Amino acid sequence: MNHMKPTKIGFKEKVTFVGTKKEKTVLARIDTGAKRCSIGRALAEEIGTGKIIELKKVKSSMGETDRPIVKLLIKIAGRNIRAYCSIADRAKLKYPALIGRNVLKRGFVVEENEK
């Protein structure tokens, strides 16, 4: 059992995604309602995600779609975490990435960002 003190993060956080081509830091939305992380197609292409592990049916606010799933190194709040991410079309969305429960359950507490 991990007895580390939880890491506090806000609803928006700077997150670095490490790909096969490069790493990139973006402002990501922290979503306690999302099962897994999701990154935009453009960001995935820019950093290089490596091989697609599987296609998964994902339900979102845009309906149900089959999305490629990749495993990425994510740097968030001074911690490095390997996590599965789906690749989605986030071009029309405010944030190029979303951090879901698959990362949050690894010792993060979400609090409102200070103004």
C-alpha positions in Angstrom: 0.0 0.0 0.0 1.3 3.4 -1.0 1.3 5.8 1.9 2.6 8.8 0.1 0.8 12.1 0.8 -1.6 12.9 -2.1 -0.3 15.4 -4.7 -2.7 18.4 -5.0 -3.6 19.5 -8.5 -6.2 21.9 -10.0 -8.8 21.4 -12.7 -6.3 22.8 -15.2 -2.6 21.7 -15.0 0.5 21.9 -17.1 1.2 18.4 -18.2 4.2 17.2 -20.3 3.6 14.3 -22.7 6.7 12.4 -23.7 6.5 10.9 -27.2 8.9 9.0 -29.5 9.7 12.2 -31.4 9.6 14.8 -28.7 8.0 16.0 -25.5 5.5 18.8 -25.2 4.0 20.6 -22.3 0.3 21.7 -22.6 -2.4 23.0 -20.4 -4.6 19.9 -19.8 -8.1 19.6 -18.2 -8.3 17.4 -15.2 -11.5 15.4 -15.5 -12.6 13.2 -12.6 -15.4 11.9 -14.7 -13.2 10.6 -17.4 -12.1 7.0 -17.1 -8.8 7.5 -18.9 -6.5 10.2 -20.3 -7.2 11.5 -23.8 -4.9 13.5 -26.1 -5.8 15.3 -29.2 -4.8 13.9 -32.6 -2.7 16.9 -33.5 -0.7 16.6 -30.2 -0.3 12.8 -30.7 1.1 13.4 -34.2 3.5 16.1 -33.0 5.0 14.2 -30.2 4.9 10.7 -31.8 3.0 8.2 -29.6 4.6 4.9 -30.7 2.5 1.9 -31.5 -1.3 1.7 -30.9 -2.0 -1.0 -28.3 -5.7 -1.4 -29.1 -8.9 0.2 -30.4 -11.5 0.8 -27.7 -15.1 2.0 -27.8 -15.2 5.2 -25.9 -18.4 7.1 -24.8 -17.9 10.9 -24.6 -20.0 14.0 -24.9 -19.5 13.6 -28.7 -21.0 10.1 -28.8 -19.5 6.7 -29.0 -16.4 6.2 -31.1 -13.5 3.7 -31.6 -10.3 5.3 -30.4 -6.7 4.2 -30.6 -5.1 3.6 -27.2 -1.4 4.3 -26.6 0.8 4.2 -23.6 2.7 7.4 -22.8 4.9 8.9 -20.1 3.1 11.8 -18.5 4.8 14.4 -16.3 2.4 16.0 -14.0 3.0 18.0 -10.7 6.6 16.8 -10.5 5.7 13.2 -11.0 6.3 10.8 -13.9 3.5 8.4 -14.7 3.1 5.8 -17.5 -0.5 5.7 -18.5 -2.9 4.6 -21.3 -4.3 7.5 -23.3 -6.9 7.5 -26.0 -6.3 9.6 -29.1 -9.3 11.8 -30.0 -10.2 14.7 -32.2 -9.9 17.6 -29.7 -9.4 20.3 -32.4 -12.6 22.1 -31.4 -12.0 21.7 -27.6 -10.3 24.2 -25.3 -7.7 21.8 -24.0 -5.5 19.5 -26.2 -5.5 16.9 -23.5 -7.5 15.5 -20.6 -6.3 13.7 -17.6 -8.6 11.0 -16.3 -9.1 8.7 -13.3 -6.4 6.2 -14.6 -3.8 8.8 -13.6 -5.7 10.6 -10.8 -6.2 7.4 -8.7 -2.4 7.2 -8.4 -2.3 9.7 -5.5 -3.7 12.9 -6.8 -6.3 15.2 -5.1 -8.1 17.7 -7.3 -8.8 21.1 -5.9 -10.1 24.3 -7.4 -7.3 26.3 -9.1 -6.5 29.5 -7.3 -7.7 32.6 -9.1 
